[in-house]
Structures are given as structure tokens and as C-alpha cells.
Amino acid sequence: MQLREAAHRSLLSAALRRREMLASLWNRASTAYRAKVGRELSNHGLLYEDCLIETEEVKLALKRLPPDVLNAREQRLKRAMVLSSQIKTLPPEVAEKLDPFESYLGPYLEQVKKEKEELLLTK
């Protein structure tokens, strides 16, 4: 009986070590991927939320943006298209100043999602 318990503990311990190793590997890969995406977005002058697929919720959130924020978004998208068509990127000194993960749409998107949930609950 003790031999079985020891073998069982050994298997559990090995499984936990493997799981921790995979979690560590996943974290390193996700950090590297996020950095790569951030560099690519910065090189084209975009923010992450500029590239969201325009679902119904995103479209509603975009309609709620203040005009100046919406205009800035449109200008970033236009600039990125021009740079891409010319096979160019922003100068490094400009790209470095951008934080591609700065959120401008998040609060509006959360508000739309909450309203949608409330609507579903009342039905």
C-alpha cells in the first residue's frame, strides 16, 4: 500500500513540475508575442484597439467615442495604410513614443457589454 502511495505521489509531483514548466514557457512566449505585436503596431503608428474586428459591440462603442478621439483613430488608420502602401514605417524616434496598448475604447466597450447583459437579463 505504501509503495502505491509513493508511486502516486511521485506521478503527481512529476505532473505538477511539468505543468509549472509549461506555464512558465507559455508566459515567456506570450510576453515575447506581446512585445512583437507592440513593435509592429508602433512601427505603423497604431494602437491595439485600432485593429479590433468591428463587431456589433465595437461599432456601438465607436459611436460613443468623443469626436476628437474618433478623429485621432481615423488618422492613425489612414497613416498606417499610407505607410503600408509605401512599404515604410514610422521613424524610430516617433514609434518609441507610442504605447500601442493604451486603451481608448475599453471603457466604452465595457459599457456596451454591460448594457447588453442587462438587456438579456431583463428579457
Secondary structure as UniProt FT lines:
FT   HELIX           2..43
FT   TURN            44..45
FT   HELIX           48..51
FT   HELIX           56..64
FT   HELIX           67..85
FT   TURN            86..87
FT   HELIX           92..95
FT   TURN            96..97
FT   TURN            100..101
FT   HELIX           106..122
//
